[in-house]
Amino acid sequence: MRKLSLTQRLTLVFALMLVISSSLILFIQDRNRTQYSDAMIQNLSRDLASSIAKSGTLMNAQGTAVPAIKTVFGQMMSYNPSVEVYLLDTQGHILANDAPAGHMQHQKVDIQPVQALLAGAPLPIYGKDPRSASALKVFSAAPILDGNRTVGYLYVILQGENYQQLQQGVLTSVLRSSMFWSVIVILVCGLLAGACAFYWVTRPVRKLTQQVTAHDADQQPIIEQLAALPVSMQQDEVAQLKNAFIEMARRIAAQVQALELKDQQRREFVANISHDLRTPLMSIQGYLETLSVKATSLSEAERSRYLQIALTQSEKVGMLAQQLFELARLEHGVVTPQRERFSLSDLVQDVMQKFELAIEQSQLGFHFDIEPGIPLVDADMSMIERVLTNLVDNAIRHTPSGGVIKLRIWSQDQKVMLELEDSGPGISPAVSETLFERPSITDPTRRDNGGLGLVIVRRMLQLHQGDISLIEAPGACFRIFVPL
């Protein structure tokens, strides 16, 4: 079985709602019309029973007056065939009636509606019809008095069997006409509702469906098409759905770009490792092959020099491998800071003790400028020590003999700031732009930008919500900060 489209389902729902609402309206109107008609008939005929009772003596203490009753019943049936007259005792038992044989269904009626009518209760008031098994009808009633004592009631059904039969025929004709016109109205309204639903509801949905599923002439990916769409400013549900698709497409596009960048970085990382390791490994292999092939012809000094060169290159390979491994651990979240409270000023002094001999051998001057009362920082001490060691080692290696290294520490805006400046040749502007990025053989601007040391330093600081920057100065000047 073919599933209905959204337009067809909406049209069907609207049509069913119209059928149900029309049926309810017809039912309510018929009920209100019946109650209004019954109230009008009962109000107009309220005194009918009283007038009949006054026409003659129908009942006294000795019993019913049969001749008078038959005369009254005959006159009423001839004057108004729609009414039915009954004589009741004070308990509601029927004492006399003019019903044809076999038409009586009850020999007693409820006396409470009679008393409510005589007490002036709001109309319409319904009482039991003795000729019907369950129907309730409006009536007129009057007490029959013997002096000042009530000896019975005159009970007049205002819509008797004859009235019911005539009403049923007219009602059937009216209902057929009402149903016919109701069906016409429902069909017309259903078609109009379907057209409105198609235009106002399904048209935006169909348009959105086409945007989600269609390719353009250049076979642009669907995600890129959706991500390029402007966000709708409307507030209806279809606009919100469209905005949700656009937002989802933008997130997917961003994730795809991130994956492509990660893949590019992975390929670049492999190429960089191959490039960085190739030169020292080829050097080691060349000198070892020379020692192996010419072992007997080389002098002791030559063999010692070749071994020293191979050893130096192997140390370079080991250091590079260690840096690559450490950077990979930092970038992939393997390493997390083990925070503790400590004094950055004390840590700087401990680091400088490791470089006292190197500073003396290079004949460098070292000047401290530490602000008093520096607060403690909450950080990983070993990582911050590695950062300081790297920066000081770079400063010593790039400062010529007789130069000066300056170190300054101060607190600012809930951060501890550290600035290290040397009197070396400085860093060229071309290199400074990519100084803290991973070197790359595929990008000429990052082919030789300082190695991995500063990249590792920056990543360690970023794990502490800190950072490093290059400050303009005659030599090289680095500034770092660590939050408190």
Helices and strands as residue ranges (DSSP letters): H 6-44, H 48-54, E 59-60, E 63-64, H 66-79, E 84-88, E 94-97, H 111-118, E 126-128, E 136-146, E 149-157, H 161-197, I 198-202, H 203-213, H 222-228, H 237-293, H 300-331, E 340-342, H 344-354, H 356-361, E 365-370, E 377-379, H 381-398, E 404-412, E 415-422, H 429-432, G 444-446, H 453-462, E 467-471, E 477-483
